[in-house]
Amino acid sequence: MMKTIALRDLSIGYKQKNGEKVVAKHLTASVNAGELTCLLGSNGVGKSTLLRTIARFQPKLAGEVLVQDKDINQYKESELSKVVGVVLTEKVDANNMTVHELVALGRSPYTGFWGRLASQDRQAVDLSIQQVRIEKLRDRMVHSLSDGERQKTMIAKALAQETPIIILDEPTAFLDFPSKVDMMQLLHRLSRELNKTIFLSTHDLELALQIADKIWLMDDERHLHIGTPEDLALSGVLSRFFEQKEIIFDQTTGLFRIENDYDRRIKVIGHGHLFSMVRKALLRNRILADREAETETYIDTSGSKIVLHRPDTPPIAIDSIEELLQKLL
């Protein structure tokens, strides 16, 4: 695969009156065409600083950022706008525009901000709208869009810019969960179908681990760990990262779960989905479901219903987990 972005011994941070504030240093990494790469890390470790440096929104302190094998500082602004498209978290003030008009602004590197759209520009705008599948929104006013629709419109604008690289800052930040999933799947599909480099920062760890081709994980010591989600899981990098935050990373599933303390145990019989849901609800209430526990009171989930067994009383068929919790707590 072709490398479109490469970092070589990069130092990032800010220049101040009394010197430099270094956020991270000695960063070496690369991003490939045709891949969705997600930048993960805790708040304050420097994700935004790194993303802004790669997009040339702020200067690097040392090292190199290469874009298509050329130092990013060697690009004129007009040249860079045809190579790198950027979608920021901040909402664009475009309330008096239609979706089509906003997407058409993506052609400004070729037409100038007030330039007329030639036939090929109109074709690029229409194609971008089709690729993001927002044809029904074409004539809607931007102020009437939901957050998810607005974000898709901004991605269509970036596609209309026809850059091989698209960088996004927290594209799922204000979306509900189904919209987050939809957005991540859209970006992954576009990276594959259009052979684009799509590089984004996100706090949606679990989605990134399921959908991204590559992960850049910046740990709390500002070290950058890079690989597929599966390779980072197998190497123990993800486990170590989540352990610091009292989260258990399950290497079998490649997902994580929250560590809950418990005050007591109860025997729970069964397997499958019902058992898992009962165990989850009990642990949230500080009760550990244990098949091997020797408790007089126990729960049977092996059938189609939950059955609560208590000493000296007949078994009780339970209709819901809420009812089970009411009887146990």
C-alpha positions as CSV (number, residue, x, y, z in Angstrom):
1,M,0.0,0.0,0.0
2,M,1.1,3.5,-0.7
3,K,2.1,5.7,2.2
4,T,0.4,9.0,2.0
5,I,1.4,10.5,5.4
6,A,4.7,9.8,7.2
7,L,6.0,11.2,10.4
8,R,9.8,11.1,11.0
9,D,11.1,11.8,14.5
10,L,8.3,14.4,14.9
11,S,8.1,16.7,17.9
12,I,4.8,18.5,18.5
13,G,3.8,21.3,20.9
14,Y,3.7,25.0,21.2
15,K,6.2,27.8,20.9
16,Q,6.1,30.2,23.9
17,K,7.8,33.4,24.8
18,N,10.2,31.6,27.2
19,G,10.8,28.6,25.0
20,E,8.8,25.6,23.7
21,K,6.2,23.4,25.4
22,V,6.8,20.0,24.0
23,V,3.6,17.8,24.0
24,A,5.2,14.7,22.4
25,K,8.4,13.9,20.7
26,H,10.2,11.3,18.6
27,L,7.0,10.3,16.8
28,T,7.6,8.1,13.8
29,A,4.6,6.6,11.9
30,S,2.8,6.4,8.6
31,V,-0.7,6.2,7.1
32,N,-1.6,4.2,4.0
33,A,-4.0,5.0,1.1
34,G,-7.2,3.0,1.2
35,E,-7.3,2.7,5.0
36,L,-9.3,4.2,7.9
37,T,-6.9,5.1,10.6
38,C,-8.1,6.2,14.1
39,L,-6.1,8.2,16.6
40,L,-7.0,7.2,20.2
41,G,-5.8,8.4,23.6
42,S,-6.8,10.0,26.8
43,N,-7.8,13.6,27.1
44,G,-4.8,15.9,27.2
45,V,-2.2,13.5,25.8
46,G,-1.9,15.5,22.6
47,K,-4.2,14.0,20.0
48,S,-5.6,17.3,18.8
49,T,-2.1,18.8,18.7
50,L,-0.9,15.9,16.6
51,L,-3.8,16.1,14.3
52,R,-3.5,19.9,13.9
53,T,0.2,19.5,13.2
54,I,-0.4,16.9,10.5
55,A,-3.0,19.2,8.9
56,R,-0.5,22.1,9.1
57,F,-2.8,24.1,11.3
58,Q,0.1,24.6,13.7
59,P,3.9,24.3,13.2
60,K,5.9,21.3,14.2
61,L,8.7,21.8,16.7
62,A,11.1,19.3,15.1
63,G,11.2,16.4,12.7
64,E,9.2,15.9,9.5
65,V,5.7,15.5,8.3
66,L,5.7,14.1,4.8
67,V,2.6,14.2,2.6
68,Q,2.9,12.1,-0.5
69,D,6.7,12.0,0.1
70,K,7.0,15.8,0.2
71,D,7.6,17.9,3.3
72,I,4.3,19.5,4.2
73,N,6.0,22.9,4.6
74,Q,7.1,22.8,1.0
75,Y,3.4,22.9,-0.2
76,K,1.9,26.2,-1.1
77,E,-1.5,26.7,0.5
78,S,-3.2,26.3,-2.9
79,E,-1.3,23.1,-3.5
80,L,-2.0,21.6,0.0
81,S,-5.8,22.3,-0.4
82,K,-5.8,19.8,-3.3
83,V,-4.0,17.1,-1.3
84,V,-5.5,17.3,2.2
85,G,-9.1,17.9,3.1
86,V,-10.0,18.7,6.7
87,V,-13.3,18.3,8.6
88,L,-13.3,19.9,12.0
89,T,-15.6,19.5,15.0
90,E,-16.7,23.1,15.0
91,K,-19.9,23.8,13.2
92,V,-19.5,25.9,10.0
93,D,-21.6,29.0,9.9
94,A,-23.5,28.1,6.8
95,N,-27.1,28.2,8.0
96,N,-28.3,30.3,5.0
97,M,-27.0,27.8,2.5
98,T,-28.5,24.6,1.0
99,V,-26.6,21.3,1.3
100,H,-25.7,21.5,-2.3
101,E,-24.3,25.0,-2.0
102,L,-22.2,24.0,1.1
103,V,-20.8,20.9,-0.7
104,A,-20.0,23.0,-3.7
105,L,-17.6,25.1,-1.5
106,G,-15.3,22.0,-1.6
107,R,-14.5,23.1,-5.2
108,S,-13.0,26.4,-4.0
109,P,-9.4,25.2,-4.5
110,Y,-10.2,24.9,-8.2
111,T,-12.6,27.8,-8.7
112,G,-11.7,30.3,-6.0
113,F,-14.1,31.1,-3.2
114,W,-16.6,33.0,-5.4
115,G,-15.7,31.1,-8.6
116,R,-18.3,29.8,-10.9
117,L,-18.7,26.0,-11.1
118,A,-17.7,24.6,-14.4
119,S,-19.3,21.4,-15.7
120,Q,-16.6,19.2,-14.1
121,D,-17.1,21.0,-10.8
122,R,-20.8,20.3,-10.8
123,Q,-20.2,16.7,-11.6
124,A,-17.7,16.4,-8.7
125,V,-20.3,18.0,-6.3
126,D,-23.1,15.7,-7.5
127,L,-20.9,12.6,-7.2
128,S,-19.8,13.5,-3.7
129,I,-23.4,13.8,-2.6
130,Q,-24.1,10.4,-4.1
131,Q,-21.1,8.8,-2.5
132,V,-22.2,10.0,1.0
133,R,-25.8,9.0,0.1
134,I,-27.4,12.3,1.0
135,E,-29.2,12.9,-2.3
136,K,-32.5,13.6,-0.4
137,L,-30.8,16.4,1.5
138,R,-29.5,18.2,-1.6
139,D,-32.0,21.1,-1.4
140,R,-32.4,21.2,2.4
141,M,-31.2,24.3,4.3
142,V,-28.1,23.5,6.4
143,H,-29.8,24.9,9.6
144,S,-32.5,22.3,9.3
145,L,-30.1,19.3,9.4
146,S,-29.5,17.0,12.3
147,D,-26.0,16.7,13.6
148,G,-25.5,13.5,11.7
149,E,-26.8,15.0,8.5
150,R,-24.6,18.0,8.9
151,Q,-21.5,15.9,9.4
152,K,-22.3,13.9,6.3
153,T,-22.6,17.1,4.4
154,M,-19.2,18.2,5.6
155,I,-17.7,14.9,4.5
156,A,-19.3,15.3,1.1
157,K,-17.7,18.8,0.9
158,A,-14.3,17.2,1.6
159,L,-14.9,14.6,-1.1
160,A,-15.8,17.3,-3.5
161,Q,-12.4,18.8,-2.8
162,E,-11.0,15.6,-4.5
163,T,-8.0,15.2,-2.1
164,P,-6.3,11.8,-1.6
165,I,-6.2,12.5,2.2
166,I,-9.1,13.5,4.5
167,I,-8.4,14.4,8.1
168,L,-11.3,14.5,10.6
169,D,-11.4,15.8,14.2
170,E,-13.9,13.9,16.3
171,P,-16.4,13.3,13.5
172,T,-18.7,11.4,15.9
173,A,-18.6,13.8,18.8
174,F,-22.2,15.1,18.8
175,L,-23.9,12.0,17.4
176,D,-26.2,9.5,19.0
177,F,-25.0,5.9,19.0
178,P,-26.7,4.6,15.8
179,S,-25.4,7.7,14.0
180,K,-21.9,7.1,15.3
181,V,-21.9,3.6,13.9
182,D,-23.3,4.9,10.6
183,M,-20.6,7.6,10.4
184,M,-17.7,5.2,11.1
185,Q,-19.0,2.6,8.6
186,L,-19.4,5.4,6.0
187,L,-15.8,6.6,6.5
188,H,-14.5,3.0,6.2
189,R,-16.5,2.4,3.1
190,L,-15.2,5.6,1.5
191,S,-11.6,4.8,2.3
192,R,-11.9,1.4,0.5
193,E,-14.1,2.4,-2.4
194,L,-12.2,5.6,-3.3
195,N,-8.8,4.4,-2.1
196,K,-8.5,7.5,0.1
197,T,-6.5,8.0,3.3
198,I,-9.0,8.8,6.1
199,F,-7.3,9.7,9.3
200,L,-9.4,10.8,12.3
201,S,-9.3,11.4,16.1
202,T,-12.0,9.9,18.2
203,H,-13.0,9.1,21.8
204,D,-15.3,6.2,20.6
205,L,-12.8,3.5,21.5
206,E,-15.0,0.5,21.0
207,L,-16.3,1.6,17.6
208,A,-12.7,2.4,16.4
209,L,-11.5,-1.1,17.6
210,Q,-14.3,-2.7,15.5
211,I,-14.2,-0.7,12.3
212,A,-10.7,0.9,11.9
213,D,-8.0,-0.7,9.7
214,K,-5.3,0.9,11.8
215,I,-5.1,2.4,15.3
216,W,-2.7,5.1,16.5
217,L,-2.8,4.8,20.3
218,M,-1.1,7.6,22.2
219,D,-0.6,6.4,25.7
220,D,-0.2,8.6,28.8
221,E,3.5,8.8,28.4
222,R,3.0,10.2,24.9
223,H,4.3,7.1,23.2
224,L,2.6,6.2,19.9
225,H,1.6,2.6,19.4
226,I,0.5,1.7,15.8
227,G,-1.1,-1.4,14.3
228,T,-4.3,-3.2,13.4
229,P,-6.7,-3.4,16.4
230,E,-6.0,-7.2,16.5
231,D,-2.2,-6.8,16.6
232,L,-2.4,-4.2,19.4
233,A,-4.6,-6.6,21.3
234,L,-2.3,-9.5,20.8
235,S,0.8,-7.5,21.8
236,G,-0.9,-6.5,25.1
237,V,-0.8,-2.7,24.3
238,L,-4.6,-2.3,24.6
239,S,-4.7,-4.3,27.8
240,R,-2.0,-2.2,29.4
241,F,-3.7,1.0,28.2
242,F,-7.1,0.1,29.6
243,E,-5.8,-1.3,32.8
244,Q,-4.7,2.2,33.8
245,K,-8.3,3.3,33.6
246,E,-9.9,0.4,35.5
247,I,-11.2,-1.1,32.3
248,I,-10.7,-4.8,31.4
249,F,-9.8,-5.4,27.7
250,D,-11.0,-8.8,26.6
251,Q,-8.3,-10.2,24.2
252,T,-10.7,-12.9,23.0
253,T,-13.4,-10.6,21.7
254,G,-11.2,-7.5,21.1
255,L,-13.6,-5.4,23.2
256,F,-13.5,-3.9,26.7
257,R,-15.6,-4.0,29.7
258,I,-15.8,-2.0,32.9
259,E,-14.4,-3.6,36.1
260,N,-17.0,-3.7,38.8
261,D,-16.3,-4.5,42.5
262,Y,-18.7,-6.9,44.2
263,D,-19.8,-7.4,47.8
264,R,-21.3,-10.9,47.6
265,R,-21.7,-13.9,45.3
266,I,-24.7,-15.9,44.2
267,K,-24.9,-19.1,42.3
268,V,-26.3,-18.7,38.8
269,I,-27.0,-21.8,36.6
270,G,-27.1,-21.7,32.8
271,H,-25.4,-20.4,29.7
272,G,-26.2,-18.2,26.8
273,H,-27.8,-14.8,26.4
274,L,-30.1,-14.9,29.4
275,F,-27.3,-16.0,31.7
276,S,-25.1,-13.2,30.4
277,M,-27.7,-10.5,30.9
278,V,-28.5,-11.7,34.4
279,R,-24.7,-11.7,35.3
280,K,-24.3,-8.2,33.8
281,A,-27.2,-6.8,35.9
282,L,-26.1,-8.5,39.1
283,L,-22.5,-7.2,38.8
284,R,-23.8,-3.7,38.2
285,N,-25.4,-4.1,41.6
286,R,-22.2,-5.5,43.2
287,I,-23.3,-9.2,43.1
288,L,-21.0,-11.7,41.4
289,A,-22.8,-14.4,39.4
290,D,-20.8,-17.6,40.0
291,R,-21.7,-21.1,38.7
292,E,-19.4,-22.6,41.4
293,A,-20.7,-20.6,44.3
294,E,-22.3,-22.6,47.1
295,T,-25.2,-20.3,48.1
296,E,-28.6,-21.4,49.5
297,T,-30.3,-18.9,47.2
298,Y,-29.5,-19.4,43.5
299,I,-30.8,-18.4,40.1
300,D,-31.5,-20.8,37.2
301,T,-31.3,-19.3,33.7
302,S,-31.1,-22.6,31.8
303,G,-34.7,-22.4,30.6
304,S,-36.7,-19.7,28.8
305,K,-37.4,-17.9,32.0
306,I,-35.4,-16.8,35.1
307,V,-36.2,-19.0,38.1
308,L,-35.2,-17.8,41.6
309,H,-34.7,-20.6,44.2
310,R,-34.7,-19.8,47.9
311,P,-34.5,-22.2,50.9
312,D,-37.8,-23.3,52.3
313,T,-39.9,-21.6,49.6
314,P,-41.1,-22.8,46.2
315,P,-39.1,-21.7,43.1
316,I,-40.3,-18.3,41.7
317,A,-40.6,-17.7,38.0
318,I,-39.3,-14.2,37.2
319,D,-40.7,-12.2,34.3
320,S,-37.9,-9.6,34.1
321,I,-34.4,-8.8,35.3
322,E,-35.9,-5.7,37.0
323,E,-38.2,-8.0,39.1
324,L,-35.2,-10.3,39.9
325,L,-33.2,-7.3,41.2
326,Q,-36.2,-6.1,43.3
327,K,-36.4,-9.5,45.0
328,L,-32.6,-9.7,45.6
329,L,-31.7,-6.2,46.7
